[in-house]
Amino acid sequence: MHKQKTRLCLKAGFLFLIKALFSVGDDLKQEFLKFNT
């Protein structure tokens, strides 16, 4: 039971990290496009 809970927490944290990375990537892309034009 405890192991399953830990796994869920890890999965949630992993998804959160991916979402954060994607949002940062989008911000960087916007800045890059602004800088290029």
C-alpha positions as CSV (number, residue, x, y, z in Angstrom):
1,M,0.0,0.0,0.0
2,H,2.7,2.5,1.0
3,K,4.8,1.6,-2.1
4,Q,1.9,2.3,-4.4
5,K,1.4,5.7,-2.8
6,T,5.0,6.6,-3.2
7,R,4.8,5.6,-6.9
8,L,1.8,7.8,-7.4
9,C,3.7,10.7,-5.8
10,L,6.7,10.2,-8.0
11,K,4.5,10.0,-11.1
12,A,2.7,13.2,-10.1
13,G,6.0,15.0,-9.5
14,F,7.4,13.7,-12.8
15,L,4.3,15.1,-14.7
16,F,4.6,18.4,-12.8
17,L,8.3,18.6,-13.9
18,I,7.5,17.9,-17.5
19,K,4.7,20.6,-17.5
20,A,7.1,23.1,-15.9
21,L,9.8,22.3,-18.5
22,F,7.3,22.7,-21.3
23,S,6.0,26.1,-20.0
24,V,9.6,27.3,-19.6
25,G,10.4,26.1,-23.1
26,D,7.4,28.0,-24.5
27,D,8.5,31.2,-22.7
28,L,12.0,30.8,-24.1
29,K,10.6,30.2,-27.6
30,Q,8.6,33.4,-27.3
31,E,11.6,35.4,-26.2
32,F,13.7,33.8,-29.0
33,L,11.1,34.7,-31.6
34,K,10.9,38.3,-30.3
35,F,14.7,38.5,-30.4
36,N,15.0,37.1,-33.9
37,T,12.5,39.5,-35.6
